[in-house]
Amino acid sequence: MTDTFLTIASPSQGTYTEKRSKFLAFAFPVSTVEEIKALIEEYQKKYYDARHACYAYMLGHERLVFRANDNGEPSGTAGKPILGQINSNELTDILIIVVRYFGGVKLGTSGLIQAYKAAAAEAIAAATIIQKTVDEQICISFEYPLMNQVMRIVKEESPTIVSQSFEGDCLMTLSIRASLMPRLHQRLDKVDGVTITSCTCCR
């Protein structure tokens, strides 16, 4: 099971100039479509005087949620080459916006494709690419006398304790790398009195 993915650590930017047209590229680590929409709106307002603000994004470790937008450029000349750079670097959870200031000389279809590709590549080159793990969560409940047994397993398996409550029954939300979840689940399940349920119960 593949439980890692590549993304960028923080926002980055790059620039590319072709025949006096200036391309400003901005890359962002993102996790939701809502976050993406807000950034696109922000940058379209910020660079309101630019001719175009094109973009592409990819979301999720399975890389199934994506979109490319030409924002008025000829179809397939902007968003698609930006997305192509995201794909060639095998990145996800990323948004790249490329703002174009027209320099008075038309670039043609192939020129536009190359320019948007190059601008996106500059933003990615300026970024720090990191590997993240795909994590899963479980929620457990148990009575206080079982605390030592449960905490021994938590210490040995090293999940992240997302939340915990010790009012009445003990409730804990644990997060761990997906490939390690079966072992954690199995060990907790063997402790008589520990109930494993949907994580929504602890949120």
Backbone as a printed PyTorch tensor [residue, N CA C, xyz], in Angstrom:
tensor([[[  0.8460,  -1.1950,   0.0000],
         [  0.0000,   0.0000,   0.0000],
         [  0.8790,   1.2410,   0.0000]],

        [[  0.6180,   2.1610,  -0.8980],
         [  1.3470,   3.4150,  -0.9370],
         [  0.7050,   4.3720,   0.0550]],

        [[  1.4530,   4.7350,   1.0890],
         [  0.8800,   5.6370,   2.0890],
         [  1.7650,   6.8720,   2.2840]],

        [[  2.4280,   7.2740,   1.1910],
         [  3.1650,   8.5320,   1.2000],
         [  2.8170,   9.3290,  -0.0560]],

        [[  3.0410,  10.6230,   0.0050],
         [  2.8260,  11.4740,  -1.1650],
         [  3.7550,  12.6720,  -1.0820]],

        [[  3.9550,  13.3250,  -2.2230],
         [  4.8250,  14.4940,  -2.2950],
         [  4.0020,  15.7720,  -2.4030]],

        [[  4.4160,  16.7920,  -1.6680],
         [  3.7840,  18.1040,  -1.7680],
         [  4.8590,  19.1450,  -1.4810]],

        [[  4.4580,  20.4180,  -1.3710],
         [  5.4430,  21.4550,  -1.0620],
         [  5.2620,  21.9050,   0.3880]],

        [[  6.3670,  22.3290,   1.0030],
         [  6.3470,  22.6630,   2.4220],
         [  5.6960,  24.0130,   2.7070]],

        [[  5.8460,  24.9580,   1.7900],
         [  5.3460,  26.3160,   2.0090],
         [  5.1720,  27.0180,   0.6640]],

        [[  4.4840,  28.1580,   0.6550],
         [  4.2940,  28.8840,  -0.6110],
         [  5.6200,  29.2680,  -1.2590]],

        [[  5.6230,  29.2900,  -2.5810],
         [  6.8220,  29.6900,  -3.3240],
         [  6.3880,  30.4280,  -4.5820]],

        [[  7.3340,  31.0590,  -5.2370],
         [  6.9800,  31.7530,  -6.4740],
         [  8.1530,  31.7850,  -7.4460]],

        [[  7.7940,  32.0180,  -8.7120],
         [  8.7950,  32.1120,  -9.7550],
         [  8.3170,  33.0670, -10.8230]],

        [[  9.2240,  33.5040, -11.6790],
         [  8.8510,  34.4030, -12.7760],
         [  9.4640,  33.9100, -14.0790]],

        [[  8.7780,  34.2600, -15.1670],
         [  9.2730,  33.8970, -16.4940],
         [  8.8530,  35.0030, -17.4490]],

        [[  9.7600,  35.4080, -18.3090],
         [  9.4690,  36.4690, -19.2760],
         [  9.6950,  35.9510, -20.6880]],

        [[  8.7380,  36.2510, -21.5700],
         [  8.8330,  35.8370, -22.9650],
         [  8.2430,  36.9350, -23.8460]],

        [[  9.0640,  37.5160, -24.7040],
         [  8.6250,  38.5730, -25.6330],
         [  7.8310,  39.6640, -24.9070]],

        [[  8.4040,  40.1130, -23.7990],
         [  7.8830,  41.2050, -22.9730],
         [  6.6390,  40.8310, -22.1720]],

        [[  6.0850,  39.6330, -22.3760],
         [  5.0220,  39.1620, -21.4940],
         [  5.6740,  38.6080, -20.2300]],

        [[  5.1420,  39.0250, -19.0830],
         [  5.7080,  38.5860, -17.8090],
         [  4.7390,  37.6150, -17.1350]],

        [[  5.2680,  36.4990, -16.7110],
         [  4.4670,  35.4640, -16.0590],
         [  4.9240,  35.3210, -14.6070]],

        [[  4.0120,  35.5820, -13.6890],
         [  4.2910,  35.4540, -12.2560],
         [  3.6150,  34.1770, -11.7500]],

        [[  4.3910,  33.2480, -11.2440],
         [  3.8490,  31.9580, -10.8130],
         [  3.9070,  31.8440,  -9.2880]],

        [[  2.8000,  31.3810,  -8.7070],
         [  2.6940,  31.2320,  -7.2560],
         [  2.2230,  29.8130,  -6.9350]],

        [[  2.9660,  29.1150,  -6.1030],
         [  2.6000,  27.7540,  -5.7050],
         [  2.2420,  27.7430,  -4.2220]],

        [[  1.1790,  27.0060,  -3.8850],
         [  0.7030,  26.9540,  -2.4950],
         [  0.4260,  25.5110,  -2.0800]],

        [[  0.7960,  25.1430,  -0.8470],
         [  0.3250,  23.8590,  -0.3130],
         [ -1.1300,  24.0430,   0.1280]],

        [[ -2.0040,  23.1580,  -0.3030],
         [ -3.4380,  23.2810,   0.0030],
         [ -3.9990,  21.9060,   0.3700]],

        [[ -5.1760,  21.9140,   0.9950],
         [ -5.7850,  20.6300,   1.3770],
         [ -7.2680,  20.5430,   1.0570]],

        [[ -7.9080,  21.6820,   0.7160],
         [ -9.3440,  21.6540,   0.4070],
         [ -9.6540,  22.5380,  -0.7950]],

        [[-10.7640,  22.2360,  -1.4660],
         [-11.2170,  23.0480,  -2.6000],
         [-11.5910,  24.4480,  -2.1260]],

        [[-12.1490,  24.5430,  -0.9110],
         [-12.5300,  25.8430,  -0.3590],
         [-11.3100,  26.7440,  -0.2040]],

        [[-10.2320,  26.1690,   0.2850],
         [ -8.9800,  26.9020,   0.4420],
         [ -8.4640,  27.3800,  -0.9150]],

        [[ -8.5640,  26.5150,  -1.8990],
         [ -8.1260,  26.8420,  -3.2590],
         [ -8.9400,  28.0030,  -3.8290]],

        [[-10.2570,  27.9290,  -3.6960],
         [-11.1280,  28.9860,  -4.2210],
         [-10.7990,  30.3360,  -3.5990]],

        [[-10.5170,  30.3340,  -2.2960],
         [-10.1920,  31.5830,  -1.6080],
         [ -8.8830,  32.1750,  -2.1270]],

        [[ -7.8900,  31.3290,  -2.3650],
         [ -6.6060,  31.8070,  -2.8790],
         [ -6.7410,  32.3460,  -4.3030]],

        [[ -7.4900,  31.6370,  -5.1330],
         [ -7.6930,  32.0970,  -6.5130],
         [ -8.3740,  33.4620,  -6.5210]],

        [[ -9.4210,  33.5970,  -5.7110],
         [-10.1400,  34.8760,  -5.6230],
         [ -9.2100,  35.9880,  -5.1260]],

        [[ -8.3990,  35.6640,  -4.1300],
         [ -7.4700,  36.6510,  -3.5690],
         [ -6.4710,  37.1360,  -4.6170]],

        [[ -5.9240,  36.2020,  -5.3880],
         [ -4.8940,  36.5880,  -6.3520],
         [ -5.4750,  37.2230,  -7.6060]],

        [[ -6.7050,  36.8670,  -7.9580],
         [ -7.3390,  37.5400,  -9.0880],
         [ -7.6460,  38.9950,  -8.7310]],

        [[ -7.9870,  39.2410,  -7.4650],
         [ -8.2230,  40.6180,  -7.0200],
         [ -6.9020,  41.3760,  -6.8880]],

        [[ -5.8950,  40.6980,  -6.3510],
         [ -4.5930,  41.3330,  -6.1330],
         [ -3.9490,  41.7560,  -7.4440]],

        [[ -4.1050,  40.9220,  -8.4650],
         [ -3.5140,  41.2150,  -9.7790],
         [ -4.6260,  41.5100, -10.7870]],

        [[ -5.5400,  42.3650, -10.3670],
         [ -6.7030,  42.7010, -11.1980],
         [ -6.3110,  43.3240, -12.5300]],

        [[ -5.1260,  43.9510, -12.5740],
         [ -4.7000,  44.6480, -13.7950],
         [ -3.9810,  43.7150, -14.7760]],

        [[ -3.8260,  42.4530, -14.4150],
         [ -3.1690,  41.4920, -15.3070],
         [ -4.1550,  40.9720, -16.3480]],

        [[ -3.6350,  40.5070, -17.4690],
         [ -4.4930,  40.0080, -18.5460],
         [ -5.1480,  38.6800, -18.1610]],

        [[ -4.3870,  37.8030, -17.5240],
         [ -4.9060,  36.4890, -17.1670],
         [ -4.3440,  36.0330, -15.8170]],

        [[ -5.1320,  35.2220, -15.1080],
         [ -4.6590,  34.5650, -13.8830],
         [ -5.1120,  33.0990, -13.9770]],

        [[ -4.2610,  32.2780, -14.5670],
         [ -4.5960,  30.8840, -14.8430],
         [ -4.0960,  29.9960, -13.7020]],

        [[ -4.6690,  28.7980, -13.6000],
         [ -4.2560,  27.9640, -12.4770],
         [ -4.5100,  26.4820, -12.7400]],

        [[ -3.9150,  25.6740, -11.8770],
         [ -4.1930,  24.2340, -11.8440],
         [ -3.9310,  23.7590, -10.4290]],

        [[ -4.6680,  22.7210, -10.0360],
         [ -4.4320,  22.1590,  -8.7040],
         [ -4.6230,  20.6470,  -8.7040]],

        [[ -4.0650,  20.0160,  -7.6730],
         [ -4.2030,  18.5750,  -7.4590],
         [ -4.4030,  18.3630,  -5.9640]],

        [[ -5.3790,  17.5050,  -5.6200],
         [ -5.6650,  17.2380,  -4.2100],
         [ -5.7260,  15.7410,  -3.9330]],

        [[ -5.3370,  15.3620,  -2.7230],
         [ -5.4870,  13.9840,  -2.2570],
         [ -4.3060,  13.0930,  -2.6000]],

        [[ -4.0030,  12.1550,  -1.7030],
         [ -2.8510,  11.2820,  -1.9360],
         [ -3.0510,  10.3550,  -3.1320]],

        [[ -4.3170,  10.1230,  -3.5070],
         [ -4.5850,   9.2900,  -4.6810],
         [ -4.5460,  10.1120,  -5.9700]],

        [[ -4.4340,  11.4340,  -5.8350],
         [ -4.2930,  12.3630,  -6.9600],
         [ -5.4580,  12.2420,  -7.9560]],

        [[ -6.6670,  12.1860,  -7.3930],
         [ -7.8570,  12.0240,  -8.2240],
         [ -8.6610,  13.3150,  -8.3680]],

        [[ -8.3950,  14.2960,  -7.4980],
         [ -9.1280,  15.5630,  -7.5430],
         [ -8.2060,  16.6300,  -8.1270]],

        [[ -8.5300,  17.1020,  -9.3310],
         [ -7.6790,  18.0990,  -9.9740],
         [ -8.4980,  18.9520, -10.9350]],

        [[ -7.9210,  20.0870, -11.2900],
         [ -8.5820,  20.9710, -12.2510],
         [ -7.5410,  21.8770, -12.8970]],

        [[ -7.7690,  22.2370, -14.1390],
         [ -6.9180,  23.1910, -14.8500],
         [ -7.8140,  24.2560, -15.4700]],

        [[ -7.4240,  25.5200, -15.3460],
         [ -8.2530,  26.6170, -15.8320],
         [ -7.4100,  27.5930, -16.6510]],

        [[ -7.8840,  27.9170, -17.8580],
         [ -7.1350,  28.7870, -18.7730],
         [ -7.4300,  30.2730, -18.5870]],

        [[ -8.4890,  30.5930, -17.8580],
         [ -8.8450,  31.9820, -17.5530],
         [ -8.7300,  32.9210, -18.7580]],

        [[ -9.3270,  32.5030, -19.8630],
         [ -9.3750,  33.3710, -21.0470],
         [ -8.2890,  33.1340, -22.0730]],

        [[ -7.2480,  32.4100, -21.7280],
         [ -6.2340,  32.0410, -22.7170],
         [ -6.8300,  30.9680, -23.6440]],

        [[ -6.2870,  30.7830, -24.8420],
         [ -6.7870,  29.7290, -25.7240],
         [ -6.8130,  28.3750, -25.0120]],

        [[ -7.8460,  27.5980, -25.2800],
         [ -8.0550,  26.3300, -24.5760],
         [ -6.8140,  25.4300, -24.5920]],

        [[ -6.4120,  24.9860, -23.4060],
         [ -5.3070,  24.0440, -23.2790],
         [ -3.9200,  24.6590, -23.2730]],

        [[ -3.8420,  26.0060, -23.3310],
         [ -2.5120,  26.6410, -23.4190],
         [ -1.9600,  27.1020, -22.0800]],

        [[ -2.7770,  27.0710, -21.0240],
         [ -2.3200,  27.6180, -19.7390],
         [ -2.4960,  26.6120, -18.6020]],

        [[ -3.7560,  26.3260, -18.2520],
         [ -4.0150,  25.4120, -17.1440],
         [ -3.4120,  24.0370, -17.3410]],

        [[ -3.5200,  23.5220, -18.5680],
         [ -3.0100,  22.1730, -18.8430],
         [ -1.4920,  22.0650, -18.6700]],

        [[ -0.6920,  22.9950, -19.2170],
         [  0.7570,  22.9010, -18.9750],
         [  1.1490,  23.1300, -17.5100]],

        [[  0.3690,  23.9350, -16.7880],
         [  0.6230,  24.1000, -15.3490],
         [  0.3870,  22.7670, -14.6420]],

        [[ -0.7570,  22.1310, -14.9600],
         [ -1.0710,  20.8260, -14.3710],
         [ -0.0290,  19.7860, -14.7680]],

        [[  0.4850,  19.9240, -15.9910],
         [  1.5160,  18.9970, -16.4660],
         [  2.7600,  19.0370, -15.5940]],

        [[  3.1210,  20.2310, -15.1150],
         [  4.2810,  20.3570, -14.2340],
         [  4.0120,  19.7440, -12.8620]],

        [[  2.7820,  19.8970, -12.3840],
         [  2.3950,  19.2500, -11.1180],
         [  2.5150,  17.7390, -11.2590]],

        [[  2.0280,  17.2190, -12.3890],
         [  2.0670,  15.7710, -12.6290],
         [  3.4910,  15.2510, -12.8180]],

        [[  4.2990,  15.9850, -13.5640],
         [  5.6550,  15.5050, -13.8420],
         [  6.5130,  15.4630, -12.5830]],

        [[  6.1510,  16.2910, -11.6010],
         [  6.8550,  16.2730, -10.3140],
         [  6.1480,  15.4020,  -9.2810]],

        [[  5.0590,  14.7400,  -9.7160],
         [  4.2880,  13.8160,  -8.8710],
         [  3.8270,  14.4730,  -7.5740]],

        [[  3.3720,  15.7300,  -7.6920],
         [  2.9390,  16.4790,  -6.5210],
         [  1.4270,  16.3980,  -6.3340]],

        [[  0.9940,  16.6050,  -5.1050],
         [ -0.4280,  16.7400,  -4.8230],
         [ -0.5950,  17.7220,  -3.6660]],

        [[ -1.8530,  18.0100,  -3.3230],
         [ -2.1590,  19.0320,  -2.3100],
         [ -1.4190,  20.3230,  -2.6560]],

        [[ -1.5390,  20.7170,  -3.9180],
         [ -0.8350,  21.9040,  -4.4150],
         [ -1.7150,  22.6850,  -5.3910]],

        [[ -1.6100,  24.0000,  -5.3150],
         [ -2.2540,  24.9180,  -6.2570],
         [ -1.1670,  25.7890,  -6.8600]],

        [[ -1.1850,  25.9450,  -8.1740],
         [ -0.2680,  26.8850,  -8.8330],
         [ -1.0980,  27.8780,  -9.6450]],

        [[ -0.8990,  29.1480,  -9.3450],
         [ -1.5430,  30.2370, -10.0830],
         [ -0.4650,  30.9530, -10.8960]],

        [[ -0.7180,  31.1680, -12.1840],
         [  0.2250,  31.9180, -13.0150],
         [ -0.4840,  33.1560, -13.5600]],

        [[  0.0250,  34.3100, -13.1600],
         [ -0.5300,  35.5980, -13.5830],
         [  0.2870,  36.1110, -14.7730]],

        [[ -0.4200,  36.5070, -15.8430],
         [  0.2730,  36.9870, -17.0400],
         [  0.0020,  38.4630, -17.2950]],

        [[  1.0890,  39.2040, -17.4490],
         [  1.0060,  40.5850, -17.9100],
         [  1.4190,  40.5970, -19.3800]],

        [[  0.4990,  40.9500, -20.2520],
         [  0.7360,  40.9140, -21.6940],
         [  1.7450,  41.9730, -22.1070]],

        [[  2.7230,  41.5640, -22.9170],
         [  3.7840,  42.4910, -23.3060],
         [  3.6020,  43.1170, -24.6740]],

        [[  2.4520,  42.8530, -25.3030],
         [  2.1860,  43.4780, -26.5920],
         [  2.5140,  42.6100, -27.7920]],

        [[  3.1850,  41.4810, -27.5620],
         [  3.5240,  40.5730, -28.6520],
         [  2.8480,  39.2310, -28.4090]],

        [[  2.0380,  38.7810, -29.3700],
         [  1.3590,  37.5020, -29.2150],
         [  2.3730,  36.3580, -29.2620]],

        [[  2.1830,  35.3770, -28.4120],
         [  3.1390,  34.2700, -28.3180],
         [  2.7390,  33.0650, -29.1500]],

        [[  1.4870,  33.0060, -29.5510],
         [  1.0160,  31.8340, -30.2850],
         [  0.7470,  30.6800, -29.3350]],

        [[  0.0770,  29.6680, -29.8470],
         [ -0.3120,  28.5380, -29.0000],
         [  0.8820,  27.8420, -28.3630]],

        [[  1.8630,  27.4930, -29.1730],
         [  3.0240,  26.7720, -28.6390],
         [  3.8290,  27.6570, -27.6880]],

        [[  3.8800,  28.9510, -27.9700],
         [  4.6000,  29.8840, -27.1050],
         [  3.9440,  30.0260, -25.7440]],

        [[  2.6110,  30.0720, -25.7460],
         [  1.8740,  30.1650, -24.4830],
         [  2.0750,  28.9020, -23.6430]],

        [[  1.9640,  27.7510, -24.2850],
         [  2.1360,  26.4810, -23.5740],
         [  3.5130,  26.4330, -22.9140]],

        [[  4.5310,  26.8090, -23.6650],
         [  5.8980,  26.7880, -23.1380],
         [  6.0750,  27.7850, -21.9990]],

        [[  5.4710,  28.9580, -22.1390],
         [  5.6220,  29.9980, -21.1260],
         [  4.9480,  29.6100, -19.8090]],

        [[  3.7190,  29.1030, -19.8890],
         [  3.0210,  28.6910, -18.6610],
         [  3.7070,  27.4830, -18.0120]],

        [[  4.2100,  26.5910, -18.8460],
         [  4.9630,  25.4360, -18.3350],
         [  6.2180,  25.9000, -17.6050]],

        [[  6.9440,  26.8140, -18.2220],
         [  8.1940,  27.3150, -17.6390],
         [  7.9470,  28.0870, -16.3460]],

        [[  6.8880,  28.8910, -16.3310],
         [  6.5670,  29.6670, -15.1270],
         [  6.2250,  28.7490, -13.9580]],

        [[  5.3850,  27.7420, -14.2320],
         [  5.0200,  26.7800, -13.1900],
         [  6.2490,  26.0270, -12.6920]],

        [[  7.1310,  25.6770, -13.6280],
         [  8.3580,  24.9580, -13.2630],
         [  9.2410,  25.8100, -12.3560]],

        [[  9.2730,  27.1220, -12.6000],
         [ 10.0690,  28.0250, -11.7700],
         [  9.5340,  28.0580, -10.3330]],

        [[  8.2030,  28.0970, -10.1940],
         [  7.6060,  28.1230,  -8.8490],
         [  7.8970,  26.8220,  -8.1040]],

        [[  7.8290,  25.6930,  -8.8090],
         [  8.1030,  24.3970,  -8.1830],
         [  9.5820,  24.2900,  -7.8160]],

        [[ 10.4480,  24.7850,  -8.6950],
         [ 11.8920,  24.7350,  -8.4370],
         [ 12.2640,  25.5420,  -7.2020]],

        [[ 11.4890,  26.6060,  -6.9340],
         [ 11.7670,  27.4600,  -5.7720],
         [ 11.1910,  26.8860,  -4.4770]],

        [[ 10.3720,  25.8610,  -4.6040],
         [  9.7100,  25.2750,  -3.4300],
         [ 10.5570,  24.1670,  -2.8100]],

        [[ 10.2730,  23.8820,  -1.5490],
         [ 10.8490,  22.7270,  -0.8710],
         [  9.8460,  21.5870,  -0.9630]],

        [[ 10.2080,  20.5330,  -1.6940],
         [  9.3100,  19.3860,  -1.8520],
         [  9.5230,  18.4270,  -0.6900]],

        [[  8.4340,  18.0390,  -0.0500],
         [  8.5050,  17.1550,   1.1080],
         [  7.6270,  15.9280,   0.9010]],

        [[  7.9680,  14.8660,   1.6050],
         [  7.1600,  13.6510,   1.5750],
         [  6.3070,  13.5900,   2.8380]],

        [[  5.0250,  13.3640,   2.6670],
         [  4.1180,  13.2240,   3.8040],
         [  3.5280,  11.8210,   3.8070]],

        [[  3.0680,  11.4100,   4.9750],
         [  2.4280,  10.1000,   5.0780],
         [  0.9120,  10.2490,   5.0320]],

        [[  0.2530,   9.2260,   4.5190],
         [ -1.2030,   9.1510,   4.5570],
         [ -1.5680,   8.5760,   5.9150]],

        [[ -2.2680,   9.3550,   6.7160],
         [ -2.6070,   8.9320,   8.0710],
         [ -4.0800,   8.5720,   8.1960]],

        [[ -4.3710,   7.6580,   9.1270],
         [ -5.7460,   7.2740,   9.4430],
         [ -5.9780,   7.4870,  10.9310]],

        [[ -7.2420,   7.6510,  11.3020],
         [ -7.5910,   7.8720,  12.7040],
         [ -8.5290,   6.7940,  13.2190]],

        [[ -8.3940,   6.4860,  14.5060],
         [ -9.3790,   5.6600,  15.2000],
         [ -9.7170,   6.3370,  16.5120]],

        [[-10.9200,   6.0640,  16.9890],
         [-11.3770,   6.5980,  18.2620],
         [-11.6050,   5.4250,  19.2090]],

        [[-11.0670,   5.5310,  20.4100],
         [-11.2350,   4.4490,  21.3780],
         [-11.8480,   4.9830,  22.6700]],

        [[-12.6190,   4.1400,  23.3340],
         [-13.1660,   4.4840,  24.6430],
         [-12.9110,   3.3140,  25.5920]],

        [[-12.6550,   3.6270,  26.8460],
         [-12.3510,   2.5970,  27.8420],
         [-12.4950,   3.1990,  29.2300]],

        [[-12.5980,   2.3230,  30.2310],
         [-12.6920,   2.7920,  31.6080],
         [-11.2920,   3.0530,  32.1550]],

        [[-11.2280,   3.9210,  33.1510],
         [ -9.9440,   4.3990,  33.6530],
         [ -8.9750,   3.2940,  34.0930]],

        [[ -9.4450,   2.1890,  34.7080],
         [ -8.5080,   1.1340,  35.1320],
         [ -7.6740,   0.5370,  33.9840]],

        [[ -8.1240,   0.7200,  32.7340],
         [ -7.3860,   0.1870,  31.5830],
         [ -6.3300,   1.1610,  31.0520]],

        [[ -6.2140,   2.3180,  31.7040],
         [ -5.3370,   3.3730,  31.2000],
         [ -3.9030,   2.8860,  30.9670]],

        [[ -3.3300,   2.1720,  31.9410],
         [ -1.9410,   1.7360,  31.8070],
         [ -1.7420,   0.8190,  30.6010]],

        [[ -2.6850,  -0.1090,  30.3890],
         [ -2.5800,  -1.0250,  29.2510],
         [ -2.6540,  -0.2690,  27.9260]],

        [[ -3.5980,   0.6470,  27.8540],
         [ -3.7910,   1.4130,  26.6200],
         [ -2.5670,   2.2870,  26.3480]],

        [[ -2.0790,   2.9670,  27.3890],
         [ -0.9540,   3.8830,  27.1870],
         [  0.3330,   3.1390,  26.8470]],

        [[  0.4490,   1.8890,  27.3100],
         [  1.6170,   1.0900,  26.9440],
         [  1.6220,   0.8390,  25.4350]],

        [[  0.4480,   0.5010,  24.8870],
         [  0.3200,   0.2730,  23.4420],
         [  0.5800,   1.5650,  22.6740]],

        [[  0.0350,   2.6570,  23.1730],
         [  0.2370,   3.9530,  22.5130],
         [  1.7230,   4.3120,  22.4910]],

        [[  2.4070,   4.0640,  23.6040],
         [  3.8370,   4.3700,  23.6690],
         [  4.6340,   3.5090,  22.6920]],

        [[  4.2750,   2.2330,  22.5940],
         [  5.0370,   1.3130,  21.7490],
         [  4.7430,   1.5010,  20.2580]],

        [[  3.5080,   1.8310,  19.9170],
         [  3.1280,   1.9810,  18.5060],
         [  3.2960,   3.4130,  18.0020]],

        [[  3.3810,   4.3440,  18.9180],
         [  3.6620,   5.7680,  18.6090],
         [  2.6560,   6.4700,  17.6980]],

        [[  1.3490,   6.2650,  17.8830],
         [  0.3940,   7.0910,  17.1370],
         [  0.3810,   8.5020,  17.7240]],

        [[ -0.1330,   9.4560,  16.9620],
         [ -0.3440,  10.8070,  17.4780],
         [ -1.6640,  10.8470,  18.2280]],

        [[ -1.6440,  11.3960,  19.4370],
         [ -2.8880,  11.5690,  20.1880],
         [ -3.5300,  12.8700,  19.7200]],

        [[ -4.5820,  12.7540,  18.9290],
         [ -5.2510,  13.9250,  18.3560],
         [ -6.0760,  14.6350,  19.4170]],

        [[ -6.7880,  13.8600,  20.2280],
         [ -7.5890,  14.4330,  21.3120],
         [ -7.7870,  13.3730,  22.3850]],

        [[ -8.0630,  13.8370,  23.5960],
         [ -8.3320,  12.9050,  24.6820],
         [ -9.2080,  13.5730,  25.7240]],

        [[-10.0410,  12.7600,  26.3790],
         [-10.9300,  13.2490,  27.4240],
         [-11.0360,  12.1730,  28.4910]],

        [[-10.9220,  12.5780,  29.7490],
         [-10.9690,  11.6110,  30.8390],
         [-12.1190,  11.9080,  31.7950]],

        [[-13.1620,  12.5130,  31.2690],
         [-14.3670,  12.7700,  32.0680],
         [-15.3160,  11.5970,  31.8750]],

        [[-15.5860,  10.8540,  32.9590],
         [-16.3790,   9.6340,  32.8320],
         [-15.5190,   8.5800,  32.1740]],

        [[-15.9840,   8.0070,  31.0610],
         [-15.1430,   7.0750,  30.3050],
         [-13.9930,   7.8360,  29.6500]],

        [[-12.8880,   7.1380,  29.4360],
         [-11.7470,   7.7480,  28.7470],
         [-11.9760,   7.6600,  27.2400]],

        [[-11.7830,   8.7760,  26.5750],
         [-11.9490,   8.8360,  25.1190],
         [-10.6510,   9.3450,  24.5000]],

        [[-10.1990,   8.6880,  23.4470],
         [ -8.9870,   9.1310,  22.7540],
         [ -9.1540,   8.9930,  21.2510]],

        [[ -8.6640,   9.9790,  20.5110],
         [ -8.5810,   9.8880,  19.0600],
         [ -7.1040,   9.7540,  18.7060]],

        [[ -6.7670,   8.6850,  17.9980],
         [ -5.3830,   8.4060,  17.6380],
         [ -5.2130,   8.4560,  16.1270]],

        [[ -4.0850,   9.0000,  15.6850],
         [ -3.7680,   9.0760,  14.2590],
         [ -2.4270,   8.4100,  14.0170]],

        [[ -2.3590,   7.6020,  12.9520],
         [ -1.1220,   6.8920,  12.6420],
         [ -1.0340,   6.6360,  11.1430]],

        [[  0.1720,   6.4560,  10.6610],
         [  0.3900,   6.1450,   9.2440],
         [ -0.4500,   4.9400,   8.8360]],

        [[ -1.0720,   5.0320,   7.6580],
         [ -2.0500,   4.0210,   7.2260],
         [ -1.5040,   2.5970,   7.2660]],

        [[ -0.2560,   2.4100,   6.8580],
         [  0.3020,   1.0540,   6.8300],
         [  0.5180,   0.4830,   8.2300]],

        [[  0.5550,   1.3480,   9.2450],
         [  0.7530,   0.8970,  10.6200],
         [ -0.5550,   0.7450,  11.3890]],

        [[ -1.6620,   1.2080,  10.7930],
         [ -2.9570,   1.1560,  11.4770],
         [ -3.4180,  -0.2590,  11.8140]],

        [[ -3.2970,  -1.2490,  10.9070],
         [ -3.7910,  -2.5880,  11.2410],
         [ -3.1860,  -3.1450,  12.5270]],

        [[ -1.8990,  -2.9470,  12.7380],
         [ -1.2470,  -3.4510,  13.9530],
         [ -1.7660,  -2.7340,  15.1890]],

        [[ -1.8900,  -1.3990,  15.1160],
         [ -2.4170,  -0.6340,  16.2510],
         [ -3.8370,  -1.0750,  16.5760]],

        [[ -4.6610,  -1.1880,  15.5430],
         [ -6.0520,  -1.5900,  15.7200],
         [ -6.1310,  -2.9800,  16.3650]],

        [[ -5.3190,  -3.8910,  15.8680],
         [ -5.3300,  -5.2650,  16.3840],
         [ -4.9270,  -5.3180,  17.8550]],

        [[ -3.9000,  -4.5830,  18.2300],
         [ -3.4230,  -4.6030,  19.6170],
         [ -4.4540,  -4.0020,  20.5720]],

        [[ -5.0750,  -2.8980,  20.1660],
         [ -6.0910,  -2.2700,  21.0170],
         [ -7.3360,  -3.1510,  21.1300]],

        [[ -7.6540,  -3.8180,  20.0230],
         [ -8.8430,  -4.6670,  19.9940],
         [ -8.7180,  -5.8630,  20.9390]],

        [[ -7.4880,  -6.2500,  21.2160],
         [ -7.2540,  -7.4020,  22.1070],
         [ -7.4110,  -7.0460,  23.5790]],

        [[ -7.4400,  -5.7560,  23.8930],
         [ -7.6050,  -5.3350,  25.2840],
         [ -9.0850,  -5.3730,  25.6400]],

        [[ -9.4690,  -6.2830,  26.5080],
         [-10.8750,  -6.4470,  26.9000],
         [-11.3730,  -5.1920,  27.5970]],

        [[-12.4040,  -4.5730,  27.0330],
         [-12.9610,  -3.3540,  27.6190],
         [-12.6830,  -2.1120,  26.8020]],

        [[-11.8380,  -2.2330,  25.7650],
         [-11.5800,  -1.1060,  24.8660],
         [-12.5390,  -1.1910,  23.6790]],

        [[-13.2620,  -0.1160,  23.4480],
         [-14.2000,  -0.0540,  22.3130],
         [-13.6320,   0.8620,  21.2390]],

        [[-13.5300,   0.3340,  20.0270],
         [-13.0350,   1.1170,  18.8920],
         [-14.2310,   1.5290,  18.0310]],

        [[-14.3780,   2.8190,  17.8310],
         [-15.5460,   3.3260,  17.0910],
         [-15.1340,   4.3790,  16.0700]],

        [[-16.1290,   4.8920,  15.3520],
         [-15.8880,   5.9650,  14.3850],
         [-15.3410,   7.1870,  15.1000]],

        [[-14.3930,   7.8680,  14.4720],
         [-13.7500,   9.0140,  15.1090],
         [-14.6980,  10.1730,  15.3600]],

        [[-15.8500,  10.1880,  14.7180],
         [-16.7680,  11.3060,  14.9060],
         [-17.2380,  11.3910,  16.3420]],

        [[-17.1130,  10.2910,  17.0970],
         [-17.5880,  10.3120,  18.4770],
         [-16.7170,  11.1700,  19.3830]],

        [[-15.4890,  11.4370,  18.9500],
         [-14.5460,  12.1610,  19.8130],
         [-14.3470,  13.6030,  19.3760]],

        [[-14.9630,  14.0080,  18.3070],
         [-14.7040,  15.3560,  17.7990],
         [-15.6490,  16.3620,  18.4500]]])
